[in-house]
Amino acid sequence: MTRRALVTGITGQDGSYLAEQLIEKGYEVHGLIRRSSTFATERIDHLYLDSHVESAKLFLHYGDLADGNGLSRLMQDVDPHEVYNLGAQSHVAVSFQNPIYTADVVALGTLRMLEAIRMTNPKIRFYQASSSEMYGKVVETPQSETTPFHPRSPYAVGKVYSFWQAVNYREAYDMYACSGILFNHESPRRGETFVTRKITRAATRIKLGLQRKLYLGNLDAERDWGFAGDYTEAMWLILQQDEPDDYVIATGERHSVREFAHKTFELLDLDWEKHVEFDPRYMRPAEVELLEGDASKARKELGWTPKVRFDELVEMMVESDLELAKQERTLVDAGLKSIEWNGAGR
């Protein structure tokens, strides 16, 4: 029997890696995407190109986590065995600027999905993408499944709400609802407004003369950074267990933004201090200073360990963005693209 999975947020970094892995495992994958005037499927387009119509394993459906009735209809139409709820307004800084929208999608979106599952088929296995940002102002280091939450942004507050709703539906309705509390995970597919990709994208452009400066906020913030492809494999493992539970997924190492920038520029034979400047506009109203996860439960119960370590992750992202910068340089040299000197947006 072919298993069916529904993935919200399928066009994002995590959704694209998860879709690839599920298809490789023989799943029929259905993705929820929002209708817009432009296509935003570049991270998963290759999954279409690599398949034929008669053997298609990926299907996309227009919908929105703000539409509870639409989610119920989708659940009936797809009849999935597993649901991976990765869809969100996932940028912490943006959540301060748009807190109500963030809460509607991140918090209530999860509740709508859980209720749609309960009303259509409560036997569906549900994965909730929880975040290390929930720990916020940490009370202990490293953080584990028993560490209290102290969220420091509208995004993080919404994620805490979603986490406890998943627990509540599990306990109240005996639903297979789980959360993976994922610490920061990056890749060449990371959005360019997230700090790691912002750094690797800018550094490679600076290397090729396409940009002069990179402006960053809190250089001292420390994070536990892993590879997104490793973390999406953990998502799948979480839904394959006999009993539903919640798991921290992390590398157990932490590095500062300053260290990430230093490593990135070093790989390009550049002195980061000559190109990086502090900009207070990128400071948040409430900062999260450090996050470091304890994934010992995942190692013991899921058999999961991260394969890609910090240095490999940075190298992977630099190599990918250097190729992208070379393509831009070629266009500039051909007069088909102008140089964007202002690094503030990077």
FENUR-V694271 format. One record per residue. N is the residue number from 1. RES is the residue in one small letter. NEAR is the number of other ideal C-beta (glycine too) atoms within 12 Angstrom. Layout:
BEGIN
N;RES;NEAR + N;RES;NEAR
END
This chain:
BEGIN
1;m;7 + 2;t;18 + 3;r;25 + 4;r;30 + 5;a;42 + 6;l;48 + 7;v;49 + 8;t;49 + 9;g;42 + 10;i;40 + 11;t;33 + 12;g;38 + 13;q;38 + 14;d;47 + 15;g;42 + 16;s;36 + 17;y;39 + 18;l;50 + 19;a;47 + 20;e;33 + 21;q;29 + 22;l;39 + 23;i;33 + 24;e;20 + 25;k;22 + 26;g;15 + 27;y;30 + 28;e;27 + 29;v;42 + 30;h;36 + 31;g;44 + 32;l;44 + 33;i;33 + 34;r;29 + 35;r;15 + 36;s;11 + 37;s;6 + 38;t;10 + 39;f;15 + 40;a;21 + 41;t;24 + 42;e;17 + 43;r;29 + 44;i;35 + 45;d;19 + 46;h;16 + 47;l;32 + 48;y;23 + 49;l;12 + 50;d;16 + 51;s;21 + 52;h;10 + 53;v;9 + 54;e;6 + 55;s;14 + 56;a;18 + 57;k;30 + 58;l;37 + 59;f;29 + 60;l;30 + 61;h;27 + 62;y;20 + 63;g;33 + 64;d;27 + 65;l;38 + 66;a;28 + 67;d;25 + 68;g;26 + 69;n;17 + 70;g;24 + 71;l;38 + 72;s;22 + 73;r;19 + 74;l;35 + 75;m;36 + 76;q;19 + 77;d;21 + 78;v;32 + 79;d;22 + 80;p;39 + 81;h;28 + 82;e;37 + 83;v;50 + 84;y;46 + 85;n;50 + 86;l;44 + 87;g;37 + 88;a;43 + 89;q;34 + 90;s;36 + 91;h;30 + 92;v;43 + 93;a;32 + 94;v;22 + 95;s;33 + 96;f;25 + 97;q;18 + 98;n;20 + 99;p;23 + 100;i;18 + 101;y;24 + 102;t;34 + 103;a;30 + 104;d;27 + 105;v;38 + 106;v;48 + 107;a;38 + 108;l;27 + 109;g;40 + 110;t;45 + 111;l;32 + 112;r;34 + 113;m;49 + 114;l;42 + 115;e;28 + 116;a;37 + 117;i;40 + 118;r;30 + 119;m;21 + 120;t;27 + 121;n;25 + 122;p;22 + 123;k;20 + 124;i;37 + 125;r;33 + 126;f;47 + 127;y;53 + 128;q;50 + 129;a;48 + 130;s;46 + 131;s;46 + 132;s;49 + 133;e;45 + 134;m;42 + 135;y;42 + 136;g;30 + 137;k;23 + 138;v;32 + 139;v;15 + 140;e;18 + 141;t;21 + 142;p;29 + 143;q;39 + 144;s;28 + 145;e;31 + 146;t;16 + 147;t;26 + 148;p;16 + 149;f;32 + 150;h;23 + 151;p;33 + 152;r;31 + 153;s;35 + 154;p;35 + 155;y;39 + 156;a;41 + 157;v;29 + 158;g;40 + 159;k;42 + 160;v;33 + 161;y;33 + 162;s;48 + 163;f;40 + 164;w;27 + 165;q;34 + 166;a;41 + 167;v;26 + 168;n;22 + 169;y;33 + 170;r;28 + 171;e;14 + 172;a;16 + 173;y;23 + 174;d;14 + 175;m;31 + 176;y;32 + 177;a;43 + 178;c;42 + 179;s;42 + 180;g;49 + 181;i;46 + 182;l;50 + 183;f;44 + 184;n;44 + 185;h;46 + 186;e;44 + 187;s;36 + 188;p;31 + 189;r;34 + 190;r;36 + 191;g;28 + 192;e;24 + 193;t;20 + 194;f;31 + 195;v;38 + 196;t;43 + 197;r;36 + 198;k;36 + 199;i;47 + 200;t;42 + 201;r;37 + 202;a;45 + 203;a;44 + 204;t;39 + 205;r;40 + 206;i;36 + 207;k;32 + 208;l;27 + 209;g;19 + 210;l;33 + 211;q;32 + 212;r;23 + 213;k;25 + 214;l;40 + 215;y;26 + 216;l;35 + 217;g;28 + 218;n;26 + 219;l;29 + 220;d;21 + 221;a;31 + 222;e;29 + 223;r;41 + 224;d;41 + 225;w;46 + 226;g;45 + 227;f;38 + 228;a;42 + 229;g;31 + 230;d;37 + 231;y;49 + 232;t;42 + 233;e;34 + 234;a;47 + 235;m;45 + 236;w;36 + 237;l;29 + 238;i;42 + 239;l;39 + 240;q;26 + 241;q;25 + 242;d;12 + 243;e;15 + 244;p;30 + 245;d;27 + 246;d;36 + 247;y;37 + 248;v;42 + 249;i;48 + 250;a;42 + 251;t;39 + 252;g;27 + 253;e;27 + 254;r;31 + 255;h;35 + 256;s;27 + 257;v;35 + 258;r;24 + 259;e;25 + 260;f;41 + 261;a;40 + 262;h;25 + 263;k;30 + 264;t;45 + 265;f;29 + 266;e;22 + 267;l;27 + 268;l;29 + 269;d;15 + 270;l;28 + 271;d;16 + 272;w;30 + 273;e;17 + 274;k;16 + 275;h;29 + 276;v;33 + 277;e;22 + 278;f;19 + 279;d;20 + 280;p;11 + 281;r;15 + 282;y;27 + 283;m;21 + 284;r;27 + 285;p;16 + 286;a;22 + 287;e;26 + 288;v;38 + 289;e;23 + 290;l;30 + 291;l;43 + 292;e;31 + 293;g;45 + 294;d;31 + 295;a;38 + 296;s;21 + 297;k;28 + 298;a;37 + 299;r;22 + 300;k;16 + 301;e;24 + 302;l;29 + 303;g;16 + 304;w;31 + 305;t;23 + 306;p;32 + 307;k;17 + 308;v;27 + 309;r;21 + 310;f;30 + 311;d;22 + 312;e;23 + 313;l;39 + 314;v;37 + 315;e;22 + 316;m;33 + 317;m;42 + 318;v;37 + 319;e;22 + 320;s;24 + 321;d;39 + 322;l;30 + 323;e;20 + 324;l;27 + 325;a;31 + 326;k;20 + 327;q;20 + 328;e;26 + 329;r;23 + 330;t;16 + 331;l;18 + 332;v;21 + 333;d;16 + 334;a;11 + 335;g;9 + 336;l;12 + 337;k;16 + 338;s;13 + 339;i;21 + 340;e;22 + 341;w;17 + 342;n;17 + 343;g;25 + 344;a;19 + 345;g;19 + 346;r;34
END
